Amino acid sequence: MADEALSAPDVEAFAIGRPALDVRDPRSIERAFADVWPDLVMNTAAYTAVDKAETDSDLAFLLNRDGARRFAEAAARRNLPIIHLSTHYVFDGLKSTPYLETDEARPNTVYGRSKLDGEKAVRQANLQHIVVRTGWVYSTRGHNFFTRV
Ligand SMILES: NC(=O)c1ccc[n+]([C@@H]2O[C@H](COP(=O)([O-])OP(=O)(O)OC[C@H]3O[C@@H](n4cnc5c(N)ncnc54)[C@H](OP(=O)(O)O)[C@@H]3O)[C@@H](O)[C@H]2O)c1
């Protein structure tokens, strides 16, 4: 995403990850925000091992719920709007037609429940939010639709 932004003349993007920014540590989030003075922030940090989350639920909730809340709270303290990446796993997948934003979220996995709790935490912590429930992310790097399919 930060690479893509390089070709947009009006956008300056910073991608900051661990150890500089760890969503378990609110002070590191504050420091990262203070370093770059963003106009908008996006949280892409997550526990994404869907199957492993079934037996590793503490860590899934620590990152996907609590980490999301800490990030959104830090953004709210600076009056920053936030884009939060969520997932179609908040739905149970039993619907035979495309899901709508208004459909009830009913996750049937630990990963889905942790991400739904994260969405709720973000909504509560920061009024200026957009939650994106995507099915895939796309990149030429990492584990995603493009490199897998
Ligand atoms: N991949 C998809 O197709 C897909 C589909 C739907 C939704 N999503 C959502 O999109 C977002 C990004 O997914 P992704 O596939 O890019 O995930 P990913 O490849 O698993 O990357 C997760 C990122 O979170 C970082 N992270 C983990 N723990 C952290 C912590 N404590 N503090 C800060 N960063 C931490 C990881 O950093 P390290 O490299 O240091 O471990 C990694 O960069 C997630 O919210 C995911 O739920 C993804």
The ligand as an SDF file (V2000), in Angstrom:
LIG
                    3D

 48 52  0  0  0  0  0  0  0  0999 V2000
   -4.9650  -11.6180    3.5170 N   0  0  0  0  0  0  0  0  0  0  0  0
   -6.2270  -11.4650    3.1470 C   0  0  0  0  0  0  0  0  0  0  0  0
   -6.6090  -11.8360    2.0300 O   0  0  0  0  0  0  0  0  0  0  0  0
   -7.2410  -10.8200    4.0640 C   0  0  0  0  0  0  0  0  0  0  0  0
   -8.5930  -11.0390    3.8400 C   0  0  0  0  0  0  0  0  0  0  0  0
   -9.5260  -10.3940    4.6360 C   0  0  0  0  0  0  0  0  0  0  0  0
   -9.1150   -9.5340    5.6360 C   0  0  0  0  0  0  0  0  0  0  0  0
   -7.8050   -9.3530    5.8710 N   0  0  0  0  0  0  0  0  0  0  0  0
   -7.4150   -8.4180    6.9300 C   0  0  0  0  0  0  0  0  0  0  0  0
   -6.4770   -7.5200    6.3870 O   0  0  0  0  0  0  0  0  0  0  0  0
   -5.5210   -7.1650    7.3730 C   0  0  0  0  0  0  0  0  0  0  0  0
   -4.1260   -7.4680    6.8620 C   0  0  0  0  0  0  0  0  0  0  0  0
   -4.0650   -8.8440    6.5790 O   0  0  0  0  0  0  0  0  0  0  0  0
   -2.7540   -9.5350    5.9870 P   0  0  0  0  0  0  0  0  0  0  0  0
   -3.1720  -10.7140    5.2220 O   0  0  0  0  0  0  0  0  0  0  0  0
   -1.8750   -8.4870    5.3790 O   0  0  0  0  0  0  0  0  0  0  0  0
   -2.1080  -10.0660    7.3250 O   0  0  0  0  0  0  0  0  0  0  0  0
   -0.6680  -10.6670    7.5630 P   0  0  0  0  0  0  0  0  0  0  0  0
    0.0580  -10.8880    6.2840 O   0  0  0  0  0  0  0  0  0  0  0  0
   -0.8530  -11.8200    8.5010 O   0  0  0  0  0  0  0  0  0  0  0  0
    0.0080   -9.4740    8.3000 O   0  0  0  0  0  0  0  0  0  0  0  0
   -0.3850   -9.1280    9.5740 C   0  0  0  0  0  0  0  0  0  0  0  0
    0.5110   -8.0130    9.9900 C   0  0  0  0  0  0  0  0  0  0  0  0
    0.2260   -7.7210   11.3640 O   0  0  0  0  0  0  0  0  0  0  0  0
    1.4640   -7.4660   11.9660 C   0  0  0  0  0  0  0  0  0  0  0  0
    1.3940   -7.6580   13.3940 N   0  0  0  0  0  0  0  0  0  0  0  0
    1.2080   -8.8130   14.0640 C   0  0  0  0  0  0  0  0  0  0  0  0
    1.2260   -8.5810   15.3780 N   0  0  0  0  0  0  0  0  0  0  0  0
    1.4470   -7.2490   15.5390 C   0  0  0  0  0  0  0  0  0  0  0  0
    1.5880   -6.4090   16.6470 C   0  0  0  0  0  0  0  0  0  0  0  0
    1.5060   -6.8740   17.8960 N   0  0  0  0  0  0  0  0  0  0  0  0
    1.8110   -5.0860   16.4520 N   0  0  0  0  0  0  0  0  0  0  0  0
    1.9040   -4.6040   15.1960 C   0  0  0  0  0  0  0  0  0  0  0  0
    1.7810   -5.3510   14.0870 N   0  0  0  0  0  0  0  0  0  0  0  0
    1.5630   -6.6650   14.2670 C   0  0  0  0  0  0  0  0  0  0  0  0
    2.4090   -8.4510   11.3300 C   0  0  0  0  0  0  0  0  0  0  0  0
    3.7020   -8.0110   11.5410 O   0  0  0  0  0  0  0  0  0  0  0  0
    4.9680   -8.9960   11.5790 P   0  0  0  0  0  0  0  0  0  0  0  0
    5.3870   -9.0910   10.1710 O   0  0  0  0  0  0  0  0  0  0  0  0
    5.9130   -8.2710   12.4770 O   0  0  0  0  0  0  0  0  0  0  0  0
    4.5040  -10.2930   12.1590 O   0  0  0  0  0  0  0  0  0  0  0  0
    1.9830   -8.3720    9.8790 C   0  0  0  0  0  0  0  0  0  0  0  0
    2.6510   -7.3210    9.2310 O   0  0  0  0  0  0  0  0  0  0  0  0
   -5.9050   -7.9330    8.6410 C   0  0  0  0  0  0  0  0  0  0  0  0
   -6.6820   -7.1160    9.4570 O   0  0  0  0  0  0  0  0  0  0  0  0
   -6.7420   -9.0880    8.1180 C   0  0  0  0  0  0  0  0  0  0  0  0
   -7.6700   -9.5330    9.0970 O   0  0  0  0  0  0  0  0  0  0  0  0
   -6.8540   -9.9840    5.1040 C   0  0  0  0  0  0  0  0  0  0  0  0
  1  2  1  0
  2  3  2  0
  2  4  1  0
  4  5  1  0
  4 48  2  0
  5  6  2  0
  6  7  1  0
  7  8  2  0
  8  9  1  0
  8 48  1  0
  9 10  1  0
  9 46  1  0
 10 11  1  0
 11 12  1  0
 11 44  1  0
 12 13  1  0
 13 14  1  0
 14 15  2  0
 14 16  1  0
 14 17  1  0
 17 18  1  0
 18 19  2  0
 18 20  1  0
 18 21  1  0
 21 22  1  0
 22 23  1  0
 23 24  1  0
 23 42  1  0
 24 25  1  0
 25 26  1  0
 25 36  1  0
 26 27  1  0
 26 35  1  0
 27 28  2  0
 28 29  1  0
 29 30  1  0
 29 35  2  0
 30 31  1  0
 30 32  2  0
 32 33  1  0
 33 34  2  0
 34 35  1  0
 36 37  1  0
 36 42  1  0
 37 38  1  0
 38 39  2  0
 38 40  1  0
 38 41  1  0
 42 43  1  0
 44 45  1  0
 44 46  1  0
 46 47  1  0
M  CHG  2   8   1  16  -1
M  END
$$$$
